[in-house]
Structures are given as C-alpha cells and as structure tokens.
Amino acid sequence: MGKLDAARWKGLRPAAAAALEQRDYSTSPLGAGDVAGKESIPGVVVFPRQVFPQAHRGFFGELARRDEPPLSDIGLWPAQWASARMFGGTAKGFHIHPPHIPDGEDPAAWFQKLFVEQKNDMSLRPYDREQWDVMFFVSGLAEMILVDERAGMPREVMQFFIDGDNHGGADNAGLVIPAGVAHALRAASSEDVVMVYGTSTTFDPDAEGRIGSAIEKAPLPLDWARYIEGGG
C-alpha cells in the first residue's frame, strides 16, 4: 500500500486515520488474455476464443473443433457435455478430481513422466480413467483459481478472469483443467455466469472431491441453527 498524506486526513479520529489504506492502481488483475498460451500449471491450457458480434441480434462464438487445436493437440475430446449457471456473486469450489495412477507406479514419478520427461506424448494421458474439464463461458464474468495438488509437482497457483461471450474481447477463452488440479470459480459481477463444459469421463459423484467448499452452502440464521440443534 502507498503512504498516505497524514495532513489530508487530519479531520479523522486518530484510530481511523491510522487504519487507512491506499489502493494500488499500478497493477490490475490478470485476464484470460494475459495467461493464454503460458503454461504455469502443467497440463492446464488457456486458449483464446473469438466471439463475433451480430449487430442488433447478439453474438456468435465457436467453442471448439475436435480435429483442430488446441484440443486436437492434446488428444482430448470430451465424453460428456453439460451446462451450468451461477447466480451473480456466488462461487463454487474448490473442486478436484482424482488422478489415475497406474498399478505399480509411484505418483510423483508418474506425473514427472507425464508432464515433464515425456510431456509431448499425449498418448500417455489416461483421459478415459480420470476427469479432465474443458470449460467455456457463454455469459457473465468468471474468476478462476487453480491450484496444482498432484504429488511431487510444484504447488503452482493460477488466478485470472474469463469474460463470457456477451463481453467480446481479449479475455474470451476456453480452459482445460487436468485431474489433480483443484479449481474454484466465482461469478465476479452481478451478472449470472453461464458456462458449457465437457469432461473426459462421464459424471461420477465419487470423483468429485471438495476442498474449502463451505462457500457453496448458504448458512442458516444463527437463531435457526440454535433452534434446530437445541429445540429452543
């Protein structure tokens, strides 16, 4: 935080003046356009999308083509497609899906082989035995936070914003998330976030791990909770 001019704030009570902070306007949050094509967490792909405005009608944006980059490059085409809507100001996650470790393989050594030593051999990736997500945002403004929790991998964190197609620009993007990478999503404005996403495997509730996900549960009023617990 920058240093405040004490003389300007002399009309405040000392305790309030001492608590003042100054916003740093020299930096801005990262958008999808800032991180697209830059691999911070191995296996994560942030790729730009083009959205075409259609005057007086709306907009049109392709999601992905199976035989074209980037999904063709990594050999992934989802086995299931779904949609989701998040009300403005709400959040989901962290979610995490269990990575598949072949029998007899040490997890840390397996990830080293998969994402470092032979990272260009996409045939090694067990897409059909673990859930990878491919996400697209049709409307709203989404804040994404990703954390690599795979054994033996550096614990990298990525945090950035993706614009929905109704906000055409450099921050329209698709996102690929590997199994073992925790991910949280927040609707970062008053708009609802509408997304379309594909998964490399079909939905399995047992493969839906949660970390710090209390934000998804609306807390009961305190007097309700007391009444339910104690009957009075």
PyMOL commands that set and color helices and strands:
alter all, ss='L'
color gray80, all
select helices_A, chain A and resi 6-9+14-19+32-35+71-74+107-117+122-124+127-129+205-207+214-216+222-230
alter helices_A, ss='H'
color red, helices_A
select strands_A, chain A and resi 45-48+51-54+58-61+80-86+91-96+133-139+141-148+157-163+173-177+181-187+193-199+209-210
alter strands_A, ss='S'
color yellow, strands_A
deselect
rebuild
show_as cartoon
